[in-house]
Amino acid sequence: MIKFLITFIFITTHLFALDLSHLLEDIKKESNKELVQENKRLQKFVDNKNIQKQILKDTKILLRNENKRTIRLKNTIDKNEKILAKKETLLNIKVGDLGEMFGSVRQISSDFLTNFKSSLSASQSPEKEKIFVQFANTKKLPNTDEIKIFWYAMLDEIIKSGSISQYETNIILNNGEKEMRTVTKIGQFAAVSQGKYLSYDSDINSLIELSTQPSTSIQKTAQSFETSKGELQNIVIDPTKGSLLSLLNMNPTIMDRINQGGVIGYIIIFLGISGLLFAFYKVILLNIEQRAINKQMKDLDTPYENNSLGKIAKTFYKNKDKALNDLEVSINETILKEVNTIKSGESFIKLLAAVTPLLGLLGTVTGMIATFQAITLFGTGDPKLMAGGISTALITTVLGLVAAIPLLFAYTYLASTSNRIVSILEEQSIGMLAKNLK
């Protein structure tokens, strides 16, 4: 066993020694190759160094030439600046007062441009804006031809501002659509199309329909003016160049006023309309009753059931053979019943006439409380805040008075009519009793 072990170790050691010898030979070969490559790189670097020296030499020569050129250019610039200063001095001497004139032209162009952008003429001649912008923003002195162009544009604008003209252009309608229409422009004061008044929006550079138009009669007048063929026609214009027409948007309509009244305002309107409808119904009934009584008065011997006097007459003829006191009691009972029927509903109308202004006062008080709360939160820095709140509060008072006044007239008319009918019934009853005494 020991022999085999010694033999195995010997063979292994011999093989390992062979491998190390081969490894050493390989390392020597690789080292020789790297040494050759390193020598090649070193030689290449030496060769390139000579080239780099030549390049550096050429670059220094180029730098010296450029420095000389820079000096020459600087001298040329200094000479040109001196010449330019002399020329500017000479130009100022020759221009003289023309400089102030050119400054005035630029200032006038700027002012004219501001007015033109917000005028109706911008929709008719949009190309003029380029002319005014050019003169307002230019830094060079304009020549004679350019000044003439500006002058002609101003003259044309002055002429059109005092004339009536029609032209085709795009209009933005209230529904947001753009449509090509014929526009009639009256100077700088109004522009209409199909009876609708227009305004110019400089942000979108287009004519737009006013969201709130004047009254229908004014629109019809404008439409007639558009279709006129040279004859004299009336039309409403805005002498403030659109300021008054723009205030139409801030002027609330009747529905806006009613909506400001809130819940109390709606209650007042409901009570007022209900009371007036009931009063109208009672007026019809009393008129019918009045006519039937007048017809019955002509023939008391033949009583009819369709009127109060006929019912009283029927009671009289039915009980005329009784004692006077019993007859009088029967007639008074019938009169009392008919009077209640005739006067029914008057107290309701009277109640509404008294309640509606009280409801209006209630709405005003609650509105003022809300206004004072807003003042507490935001202060009194904005008068519009207080004015709007007070206006809203007073709307309920207006609605209450508007409802109470006609109700009061209706109650007075109904009361006088019913009293007149009751007087007729009482007179005729007394007459029938007096006739029975005979």
RODO-2510 file (C-alpha; in nm, 4 decimals, decimal comma):
residues 438
     n   res          X          Y          Z
     1     m     0,0000     0,0000     0,0000
     2     i     0,2790     0,2370     0,0863
     3     k     0,4487     0,1595    -0,2431
     4     f     0,1383     0,2602    -0,4404
     5     l     0,1042     0,5840    -0,2463
     6     i     0,4686     0,6797    -0,3040
     7     t     0,4349     0,6001    -0,6736
     8     f     0,1198     0,8223    -0,7076
     9     i     0,2903     1,1151    -0,5367
    10     f     0,5959     1,0818    -0,7578
    11     i     0,3962     1,0785    -1,0787
    12     t     0,1841     1,3798    -0,9689
    13     t     0,4918     1,5818    -0,8764
    14     h     0,6539     1,5071    -1,2088
    15     l     0,3475     1,6128    -1,4066
    16     f     0,3118     1,9423    -1,2095
    17     a     0,6768     2,0233    -1,2746
    18     l     0,6190     1,9797    -1,6484
    19     d     0,3164     2,2167    -1,6396
    20     l     0,5178     2,4916    -1,4638
    21     s     0,7882     2,4678    -1,7259
    22     h     0,5347     2,5176    -2,0062
    23     l     0,3775     2,8104    -1,8171
    24     l     0,7161     2,9789    -1,7817
    25     e     0,7824     2,9438    -2,1553
    26     d     0,4428     3,0976    -2,2405
    27     i     0,5046     3,3943    -2,0128
    28     k     0,8407     3,4620    -2,1777
    29     k     0,6849     3,4591    -2,5251
    30     e     0,4075     3,7044    -2,4233
    31     s     0,6572     3,9399    -2,2621
    32     n     0,8593     3,9509    -2,5830
    33     k     0,5480     4,0390    -2,7862
    34     e     0,4496     4,3227    -2,5491
    35     l     0,8043     4,4585    -2,5562
    36     v     0,7942     4,4749    -2,9373
    37     q     0,4553     4,6546    -2,9330
    38     e     0,5786     4,9018    -2,6711
    39     n     0,8787     4,9869    -2,8858
    40     k     0,6475     5,0490    -3,1838
    41     r     0,4254     5,2849    -2,9783
    42     l     0,7291     5,4708    -2,8474
    43     q     0,8589     5,5227    -3,1985
    44     k     0,5171     5,6445    -3,3150
    45     f     0,5033     5,8935    -3,0290
    46     v     0,8474     6,0274    -3,1198
    47     d     0,7363     6,0709    -3,4812
    48     n     0,4138     6,2464    -3,3731
    49     k     0,6038     6,4778    -3,1419
    50     n     0,7837     6,6232    -3,4407
    51     i     0,4512     6,6711    -3,6161
    52     q     0,3015     6,8422    -3,3061
    53     k     0,5966     7,0799    -3,2949
    54     q     0,5258     7,1803    -3,6540
    55     i     0,1559     7,2288    -3,5815
    56     l     0,2369     7,4442    -3,2749
    57     k     0,4701     7,6534    -3,4831
    58     d     0,2071     7,7067    -3,7530
    59     t    -0,0565     7,7944    -3,4889
    60     k     0,1654     8,0578    -3,3298
    61     i     0,2239     8,2146    -3,6695
    62     l    -0,1552     8,2191    -3,7320
    63     l    -0,2172     8,3735    -3,3875
    64     r     0,0318     8,6536    -3,4578
    65     n    -0,1415     8,7245    -3,7895
    66     e    -0,4836     8,7337    -3,6240
    67     n    -0,3620     8,9674    -3,3525
    68     k    -0,2322     9,2023    -3,6184
    69     r    -0,5683     9,1785    -3,7997
    70     t    -0,7555     9,2515    -3,4734
    71     i    -0,5493     9,5655    -3,4225
    72     r    -0,6233     9,6773    -3,7770
    73     l    -0,9981     9,6148    -3,7308
    74     k    -1,0021     9,8016    -3,4003
    75     n    -0,8344    10,0982    -3,5627
    76     t    -1,0897    10,0826    -3,8430
    77     i    -1,3789    10,0726    -3,5904
    78     d    -1,2387    10,3739    -3,4049
    79     k    -1,2116    10,5641    -3,7303
    80     n    -1,5671    10,4651    -3,8304
    81     e    -1,7035    10,5728    -3,4911
    82     k    -1,5448    10,9121    -3,5313
    83     i    -1,6874    10,9391    -3,8828
    84     l    -2,0315    10,8224    -3,7559
    85     a    -2,0264    11,0810    -3,4786
    86     k    -1,9486    11,3524    -3,7325
    87     k    -2,2267    11,2240    -3,9595
    88     e    -2,4799    11,2150    -3,6730
    89     t    -2,3859    11,5700    -3,5765
    90     l    -2,4263    11,6757    -3,9372
    91     l    -2,7621    11,4890    -3,9587
    92     n    -2,8915    11,6602    -3,6464
    93     i    -2,7906    11,9958    -3,7884
    94     k    -2,9631    11,9248    -4,1197
    95     v    -3,2716    11,7654    -3,9650
    96     g    -3,3278    12,0533    -3,7270
    97     d    -3,6982    12,0809    -3,6395
    98     l    -3,7802    11,7695    -3,8441
    99     g    -3,6824    11,5520    -3,5485
   100     e    -3,9596    11,6992    -3,3392
   101     m    -4,1992    11,6482    -3,6287
   102     f    -4,1060    11,2809    -3,6589
   103     g    -4,1528    11,2432    -3,2844
   104     s    -4,4958    11,3975    -3,3166
   105     v    -4,5763    11,1546    -3,5971
   106     r    -4,4876    10,8596    -3,3763
   107     q    -4,6889    10,9994    -3,0856
   108     i    -4,9921    11,0687    -3,3046
   109     s    -4,9627    10,7200    -3,4563
   110     s    -4,9610    10,5635    -3,1107
   111     d    -5,2674    10,7624    -2,9990
   112     f    -5,4470    10,6960    -3,3253
   113     l    -5,3690    10,3258    -3,2966
   114     t    -5,5208    10,3092    -2,9480
   115     n    -5,8422    10,4749    -3,0664
   116     f    -5,8532    10,2714    -3,3859
   117     k    -5,8300     9,9355    -3,2082
   118     s    -6,1438    10,0089    -3,0061
   119     s    -6,3417    10,1724    -3,2886
   120     l    -6,5918    10,0236    -3,5312
   121     s    -6,3647    10,1198    -3,8225
   122     a    -6,1257     9,8396    -3,7301
   123     s    -6,3812     9,5909    -3,8623
   124     q    -6,4177     9,7790    -4,1905
   125     s    -6,0492     9,8506    -4,2646
   126     p    -5,8318     9,6115    -4,0598
   127     e    -5,5318     9,6778    -4,2892
   128     k    -5,4936    10,0281    -4,1436
   129     e    -5,3796     9,8839    -3,8136
   130     k    -5,0514     9,7712    -3,9738
   131     i    -4,9848    10,1271    -4,0905
   132     f    -5,0450    10,2773    -3,7475
   133     v    -4,8418    10,0028    -3,5776
   134     q    -4,5499    10,0624    -3,8160
   135     f    -4,5365    10,4344    -3,7439
   136     a    -4,5940    10,3939    -3,3705
   137     n    -4,3134    10,1400    -3,3217
   138     t    -4,0574    10,2504    -3,5819
   139     k    -3,7197    10,3826    -3,4677
   140     k    -3,6070    10,5214    -3,7998
   141     l    -3,7105    10,8488    -3,9531
   142     p    -3,9938    10,8008    -4,2042
   143     n    -3,9573    10,9353    -4,5529
   144     t    -4,2003    11,1571    -4,7384
   145     d    -4,3869    10,8707    -4,9054
   146     e    -4,4412    10,6929    -4,5729
   147     i    -4,5725    11,0126    -4,4141
   148     k    -4,8128    11,0515    -4,7060
   149     i    -4,9428    10,6977    -4,6524
   150     f    -5,0042    10,7756    -4,2845
   151     w    -5,1694    11,1052    -4,3735
   152     y    -5,4024    10,9426    -4,6276
   153     a    -5,4987    10,6733    -4,3742
   154     m    -5,5878    10,9386    -4,1164
   155     l    -5,7907    11,1397    -4,3670
   156     d    -5,9793    10,8301    -4,4781
   157     e    -6,0542    10,7423    -4,1167
   158     i    -6,1817    11,0950    -4,0472
   159     i    -6,4063    11,0818    -4,3540
   160     k    -6,5491    10,7395    -4,2634
   161     s    -6,6114    10,8478    -3,9057
   162     g    -6,8637    11,1000    -4,0378
   163     s    -7,0295    10,8866    -4,3053
   164     i    -7,2662    10,5916    -4,3340
   165     s    -7,1289    10,2822    -4,5026
   166     q    -7,2229     9,9203    -4,5661
   167     y    -6,9767     9,6328    -4,5994
   168     e    -6,9501     9,2555    -4,5633
   169     t    -6,7688     9,1135    -4,2625
   170     n    -6,7787     8,8272    -4,0143
   171     i    -6,9996     8,8703    -3,7078
   172     i    -6,9989     8,6580    -3,3933
   173     l    -7,3591     8,5884    -3,2934
   174     n    -7,4891     8,5417    -2,9410
   175     n    -7,4860     8,1633    -2,9872
   176     g    -7,1102     8,1752    -3,0558
   177     e    -7,1322     8,1089    -3,4297
   178     k    -6,9471     8,3225    -3,6843
   179     e    -7,1479     8,4381    -3,9834
   180     m    -7,0769     8,6625    -4,2807
   181     r    -7,3306     8,9481    -4,2872
   182     t    -7,3856     9,2940    -4,4279
   183     v    -7,3085     9,5574    -4,1650
   184     t    -7,4386     9,9135    -4,1708
   185     k    -7,2007    10,1473    -3,9854
   186     i    -7,3081    10,4978    -3,8837
   187     g    -6,9792    10,6772    -3,8278
   188     q    -6,8207    10,5686    -3,5023
   189     f    -7,1521    10,5689    -3,3165
   190     a    -7,3370    10,2529    -3,4171
   191     a    -7,3146     9,9362    -3,6256
   192     v    -7,6218     9,7231    -3,6988
   193     s    -7,6935     9,4066    -3,8926
   194     q    -8,0457     9,2723    -3,9473
   195     g    -8,1724     9,5079    -3,6793
   196     k    -7,9227     9,3870    -3,4169
   197     y    -7,6777     9,6324    -3,2651
   198     l    -7,3097     9,5340    -3,2710
   199     s    -6,9952     9,6199    -3,0813
   200     y    -6,6287     9,5701    -3,1709
   201     d    -6,4107     9,3445    -2,9547
   202     s    -6,0435     9,4314    -2,9973
   203     d    -5,9308     9,1079    -2,8288
   204     i    -6,0769     8,8863    -3,1026
   205     n    -6,0763     9,1570    -3,3734
   206     s    -6,4385     9,0992    -3,4695
   207     l    -6,7854     9,2497    -3,4416
   208     i    -7,0145     9,0763    -3,1923
   209     e    -7,3866     9,1031    -3,1251
   210     l    -7,4784     9,2744    -2,8028
   211     s    -7,6032     9,0161    -2,5559
   212     t    -7,8698     9,2622    -2,4414
   213     q    -8,0350     9,4447    -2,7296
   214     p    -8,2400     9,7671    -2,7097
   215     s    -8,6194     9,7524    -2,7257
   216     t    -8,7989     9,5868    -3,0158
   217     s    -8,9141     9,9200    -3,1570
   218     i    -8,5526    10,0453    -3,1709
   219     q    -8,4443     9,7255    -3,3469
   220     k    -8,7246     9,7595    -3,6038
   221     t    -8,6185    10,1192    -3,6675
   222     a    -8,2599    10,0035    -3,7228
   223     q    -8,3754     9,7314    -3,9623
   224     s    -8,5796     9,9837    -4,1606
   225     f    -8,2738    10,2091    -4,1759
   226     e    -8,0640     9,9242    -4,3200
   227     t    -8,3110     9,8510    -4,5995
   228     s    -8,3793    10,2146    -4,6881
   229     k    -8,2935    10,3228    -5,0423
   230     g    -8,1667    10,6746    -4,9889
   231     e    -8,4774    10,8125    -4,8210
   232     l    -8,4579    10,9832    -4,4836
   233     q    -8,4845    10,7352    -4,1945
   234     n    -8,4516    10,7524    -3,8177
   235     i    -8,2111    10,5373    -3,6182
   236     v    -8,0954    10,5356    -3,2581
   237     i    -7,7183    10,5774    -3,2132
   238     d    -7,4865    10,5847    -2,9159
   239     p    -7,3103    10,9252    -2,8961
   240     t    -7,0633    10,7790    -2,6460
   241     k    -6,9294    10,5334    -2,9078
   242     g    -7,0714    10,2232    -2,7419
   243     s    -7,0524    10,3086    -2,3731
   244     l    -7,4282    10,3496    -2,3324
   245     l    -7,5076    10,0352    -2,5304
   246     s    -7,2640     9,8371    -2,3174
   247     l    -7,4569     9,9496    -2,0092
   248     l    -7,7576     9,7547    -2,1383
   249     n    -7,5865     9,4383    -2,0136
   250     m    -7,5817     9,5872    -1,6641
   251     n    -7,9463     9,6942    -1,6755
   252     p    -8,1533     9,4093    -1,5260
   253     t    -8,4728     9,2968    -1,6951
   254     i    -8,8086     9,2547    -1,5249
   255     m    -8,7381     8,8844    -1,4697
   256     d    -8,4009     8,9709    -1,3179
   257     r    -8,5731     9,2065    -1,0766
   258     i    -8,8305     8,9436    -0,9868
   259     n    -8,5583     8,6850    -0,9276
   260     q    -8,3828     8,9291    -0,6944
   261     g    -8,6906     8,9212    -0,4692
   262     g    -8,6256     8,5590    -0,3812
   263     v    -8,8835     8,3335    -0,2161
   264     i    -9,0731     8,6205    -0,0543
   265     g    -9,1013     8,7931    -0,3905
   266     y    -9,2492     8,4806    -0,5486
   267     i    -9,5008     8,4521    -0,2632
   268     i    -9,6065     8,8152    -0,3113
   269     i    -9,6521     8,7641    -0,6841
   270     f    -9,8551     8,4471    -0,6266
   271     l   -10,0825     8,6197    -0,3731
   272     g   -10,1241     8,9246    -0,5958
   273     i   -10,2144     8,7226    -0,9048
   274     s   -10,4473     8,4986    -0,7047
   275     g   -10,6218     8,7990    -0,5516
   276     l   -10,6642     8,9751    -0,8855
   277     l   -10,8017     8,6611    -1,0519
   278     f   -11,0496     8,6133    -0,7696
   279     a   -11,1478     8,9819    -0,7837
   280     f   -11,2018     8,9537    -1,1588
   281     y   -11,4202     8,6481    -1,0994
   282     k   -11,6233     8,8388    -0,8373
   283     v   -11,6628     9,1385    -1,0680
   284     i   -11,8107     8,9121    -1,3347
   285     l   -12,0509     8,7544    -1,0844
   286     l   -12,1624     9,0936    -0,9470
   287     n   -12,2188     9,2328    -1,2969
   288     i   -12,4296     8,9291    -1,3863
   289     e   -12,6208     8,9717    -1,0604
   290     q   -12,6685     9,3444    -1,1277
   291     r   -12,8165     9,2792    -1,4716
   292     a   -13,0455     9,0064    -1,3390
   293     i   -13,1697     9,2377    -1,0591
   294     n   -13,2306     9,5215    -1,3043
   295     k   -13,4357     9,2849    -1,5195
   296     q   -13,6209     9,1570    -1,2140
   297     m   -13,7072     9,5105    -1,1026
   298     k   -13,9127     9,5553    -1,4189
   299     d   -14,1323     9,2563    -1,3310
   300     l   -14,1531     9,1969    -0,9544
   301     d   -14,4769     9,0090    -0,9887
   302     t   -14,2946     8,7212    -1,1583
   303     p   -13,9947     8,6366    -0,9352
   304     y   -13,6965     8,4445    -1,0825
   305     e   -13,4555     8,2211    -0,8938
   306     n   -13,1470     8,3475    -1,0824
   307     n   -13,1100     8,6673    -0,8781
   308     s   -13,1264     8,7846    -0,5186
   309     l   -13,4200     9,0208    -0,5721
   310     g   -13,6235     8,7382    -0,7284
   311     k   -13,5554     8,5186    -0,4262
   312     i   -13,6648     8,7987    -0,1918
   313     a   -13,9778     8,8603    -0,4005
   314     k   -14,0553     8,4897    -0,3965
   315     t   -14,0241     8,4878    -0,0161
   316     f   -14,2536     8,7913    -0,0009
   317     y   -14,5269     8,6377    -0,2146
   318     k   -14,4935     8,3094    -0,0311
   319     n   -14,5409     8,4701     0,3131
   320     k   -14,7477     8,7825     0,2350
   321     d   -15,0577     8,6392     0,4059
   322     k   -14,8677     8,6054     0,7374
   323     a   -14,8451     8,8702     1,0028
   324     l   -14,6297     9,1735     0,9270
   325     n   -14,3657     9,0820     1,1820
   326     d   -14,3372     8,7262     1,0512
   327     l   -14,3221     8,8527     0,6943
   328     e   -14,0532     9,1011     0,7849
   329     v   -13,8498     8,8349     0,9621
   330     s   -13,8701     8,6019     0,6583
   331     i   -13,7658     8,8788     0,4202
   332     n   -13,4785     8,9897     0,6461
   333     e   -13,3581     8,6322     0,6681
   334     t   -13,3568     8,6008     0,2899
   335     i   -13,1837     8,9393     0,2543
   336     l   -12,9172     8,8420     0,5050
   337     k   -12,8497     8,5185     0,3196
   338     e   -12,8210     8,6976    -0,0159
   339     v   -12,6052     8,9763     0,1266
   340     n   -12,3570     8,7201     0,2597
   341     t   -12,3454     8,5603    -0,0816
   342     i   -12,2942     8,8956    -0,2544
   343     k   -12,0238     9,0159    -0,0141
   344     s   -11,8420     8,6820     0,0076
   345     g   -11,4721     8,7070    -0,0841
   346     e   -11,4361     9,0798    -0,0194
   347     s   -11,2576     9,0221     0,3108
   348     f   -11,0150     8,7858     0,1364
   349     i   -10,9169     9,0518    -0,1183
   350     k   -10,8877     9,3093     0,1588
   351     l   -10,6620     9,0720     0,3517
   352     l   -10,4350     9,0237     0,0497
   353     a   -10,4187     9,4001    -0,0061
   354     a   -10,2956     9,4391     0,3528
   355     v   -10,0650     9,1355     0,3649
   356     t    -9,8669     9,1884     0,0432
   357     p    -9,6985     9,5163     0,1496
   358     l    -9,6207     9,3584     0,4874
   359     l    -9,4544     9,0689     0,3098
   360     g    -9,2612     9,3220     0,1022
   361     l    -9,1439     9,4900     0,4195
   362     l    -9,0411     9,1524     0,5582
   363     g    -8,8339     9,0848     0,2475
   364     t    -8,6703     9,4274     0,2748
   365     v    -8,5758     9,3712     0,6379
   366     t    -8,4266     9,0289     0,5701
   367     g    -8,2416     9,1677     0,2680
   368     m    -8,0954     9,4513     0,4727
   369     i    -7,9832     9,2035     0,7361
   370     a    -7,7973     9,0105     0,4662
   371     t    -7,6454     9,3361     0,3378
   372     f    -7,5183     9,4322     0,6813
   373     q    -7,3705     9,0854     0,7226
   374     a    -7,1829     9,1316     0,3951
   375     i    -7,0581     9,4706     0,5172
   376     t    -6,9403     9,3052     0,8384
   377     l    -6,7430     9,0469     0,6412
   378     f    -6,6045     9,2586     0,3557
   379     g    -6,6273     9,6152     0,4874
   380     t    -6,7541     9,9214     0,3004
   381     g    -6,4719     9,9415     0,0474
   382     d    -6,6960     9,8405    -0,2444
   383     p    -7,0064    10,0626    -0,2761
   384     k    -7,1448     9,8268    -0,5425
   385     l    -7,1695     9,5540    -0,2810
   386     m    -7,3940     9,7666    -0,0616
   387     a    -7,5892     9,9138    -0,3515
   388     g    -7,6626     9,5707    -0,4971
   389     g    -7,7750     9,4325    -0,1611
   390     i    -7,9978     9,7316    -0,0872
   391     s    -8,1470     9,7153    -0,4371
   392     t    -8,2264     9,3475    -0,3889
   393     a    -8,3816     9,4179    -0,0500
   394     l    -8,6068     9,6938    -0,1843
   395     i    -8,7386     9,4767    -0,4678
   396     t    -8,9711     9,2931    -0,2283
   397     t    -9,1159     9,6268    -0,1135
   398     v    -9,1804     9,7239    -0,4734
   399     l    -9,3436     9,3886    -0,5445
   400     g    -9,5589     9,4225    -0,2329
   401     l    -9,6795     9,7689    -0,3343
   402     v    -9,7368     9,6627    -0,6953
   403     a    -9,9536     9,3754    -0,5727
   404     a   -10,1354     9,5762    -0,3016
   405     i   -10,2362     9,8787    -0,5109
   406     p   -10,4477     9,6935    -0,7727
   407     l   -10,5894     9,4693    -0,5002
   408     l   -10,6976     9,7769    -0,3075
   409     f   -10,8680     9,9208    -0,6152
   410     a   -11,0363     9,5862    -0,6811
   411     y   -11,1603     9,5670    -0,3223
   412     t   -11,2981     9,9201    -0,3408
   413     y   -11,4812     9,8463    -0,6654
   414     l   -11,6255     9,5207    -0,5343
   415     a   -11,7309     9,6811    -0,2069
   416     s   -11,9074     9,9703    -0,3821
   417     t   -12,0777     9,7369    -0,6310
   418     s   -12,1962     9,4978    -0,3610
   419     n   -12,3177     9,7873    -0,1419
   420     r   -12,5128     9,9237    -0,4352
   421     i   -12,6764     9,5851    -0,4932
   422     v   -12,7537     9,5467    -0,1212
   423     s   -12,9105     9,8943    -0,1196
   424     i   -13,1307     9,7951    -0,4116
   425     l   -13,2384     9,4784    -0,2308
   426     e   -13,3200     9,6697     0,0867
   427     e   -13,5130     9,9400    -0,1005
   428     q   -13,7135     9,6862    -0,2973
   429     s   -13,7844     9,4849     0,0183
   430     i   -13,9115     9,7928     0,2005
   431     g   -14,1232     9,8763    -0,1014
   432     m   -14,2774     9,5312    -0,1071
   433     l   -14,3527     9,5549     0,2683
   434     a   -14,5066     9,8988     0,2228
   435     k   -14,7173     9,7657    -0,0632
   436     n   -14,8398     9,4805     0,1557
   437     l   -14,9469     9,7293     0,4263
   438     k   -15,1754     9,9006     0,1831
***
